[in-house]
């Protein structure tokens, strides 16, 4: 709620958007990895990081940021662990944002 100035309706709207966009961005990120598309990977990681941050500090934004930093050097070397952790964290965040916010 702090990230949206206490607006429960805005938080609900962002949660609904992220519920569809989060998985889409993860799929986009994975496709970019398979295609060795570093610029596309950088954009997907950055967008996922920023979108997830609306829900406070969380493993999704942290792992996406870690991936973003890794690909800043134009390589995907070392991406396996943060990607695996991101895959595990996204469903947990999606569940958490469906819960009513505590005031």
Phi, psi and omega per residue, in radians:
X1 nan -0.581 -3.127
X2 -1.079 -0.633 -3.109
X3 -1.189 -0.341 -3.118
X4 -2.086 0.512 3.097
X5 0.924 0.668 3.065
X6 1.362 0.131 -3.103
X7 -1.472 1.773 3.131
X8 -1.110 -0.607 -3.139
X9 -1.199 -0.677 3.097
X10 -1.176 -0.697 3.104
X11 -1.080 -0.723 3.114
X12 -1.108 -0.705 3.122
X13 -1.142 -0.789 3.111
X14 -1.116 -0.648 3.107
X15 -1.097 -0.751 3.131
X16 -1.115 -0.749 3.127
X17 -1.126 -0.813 -3.100
X18 -1.142 -0.529 3.135
X19 -1.051 -0.532 3.066
X20 -1.697 -0.632 -3.083
X21 -1.318 -0.604 3.138
X22 -1.001 -0.954 3.097
X23 -1.082 -0.638 3.110
X24 -1.107 -0.724 3.135
X25 -1.186 -0.651 3.075
X26 -1.112 -0.749 3.106
X27 -1.099 -0.707 3.108
X28 -1.104 -0.723 3.117
X29 -1.098 -0.783 3.138
X30 -1.156 -0.668 3.077
X31 -1.105 -0.740 3.126
X32 -1.084 -0.655 3.098
X33 -1.131 -0.823 -3.137
X34 -1.051 -0.605 -3.100
X35 -1.624 0.061 -3.083
X36 0.921 0.693 3.137
X37 -1.631 1.482 -3.067
X38 -1.062 -0.815 3.112
X39 -1.063 -0.714 3.110
X40 -1.145 -0.655 3.104
X41 -1.144 -0.756 3.135
X42 -1.069 -0.766 -3.135
X43 -1.150 -0.792 -3.126
X44 -1.100 -0.772 3.138
X45 -1.121 -0.762 -3.140
X46 -1.103 -0.767 -3.121
X47 -1.173 -0.745 3.117
X48 -1.113 -0.743 3.110
X49 -1.010 -0.889 -3.105
X50 -1.124 -0.702 3.137
X51 -1.147 -0.736 -3.115
X52 -1.219 -0.451 -3.107
X53 -1.176 -0.307 3.055
X54 -1.070 -0.325 -3.080
X55 -1.839 0.484 3.108
X56 1.405 -3.073 3.077
X57 -1.173 2.295 -3.120
X58 -2.739 2.799 -3.107
X59 -1.054 -0.509 3.138
X60 -1.139 -0.892 -3.132
X61 -1.141 -0.646 -3.136
X62 -1.153 -0.793 -3.137
X63 -1.212 -0.667 3.103
X64 -1.098 -0.679 3.097
X65 -1.144 -0.703 3.104
X66 -1.064 -0.756 3.103
X67 -1.130 -0.748 3.114
X68 -1.009 -0.753 3.118
X69 -1.145 -0.696 3.139
X70 -1.068 -0.781 -3.072
X71 -1.404 -0.110 3.059
X72 -1.079 -0.394 3.106
X73 -1.620 0.289 3.120
X74 1.008 0.685 3.085
X75 -2.520 2.711 3.049
X76 -1.891 0.189 3.123
X77 -1.098 2.270 3.127
X78 1.502 0.166 -3.051
X79 -1.452 -0.267 -3.016
X80 -1.030 -0.858 -3.071
X81 -1.145 -0.900 3.119
X82 -1.112 -0.540 3.103
X83 -1.175 -0.761 3.104
X84 -1.072 -0.750 3.130
X85 -1.168 -0.628 3.092
X86 -1.132 -0.776 3.108
X87 -1.022 -0.652 -3.140
X88 -1.330 -0.594 -3.051
X89 -1.367 -0.562 -3.059
X90 -1.049 -0.845 3.119
X91 -1.047 -0.617 3.120
X92 -1.143 -0.724 3.114
X93 -1.170 -0.696 3.132
X94 -1.070 -0.648 3.081
X95 -1.192 -0.805 -3.080
X96 -1.087 -0.635 -3.084
X97 -1.366 -0.151 3.072
X98 -1.467 -0.244 3.112
X99 -1.343 2.521 3.105
X100 -1.080 2.445 -3.130
X101 -1.179 2.527 3.041
X102 -1.552 2.388 -3.053
X103 -1.645 nan nan
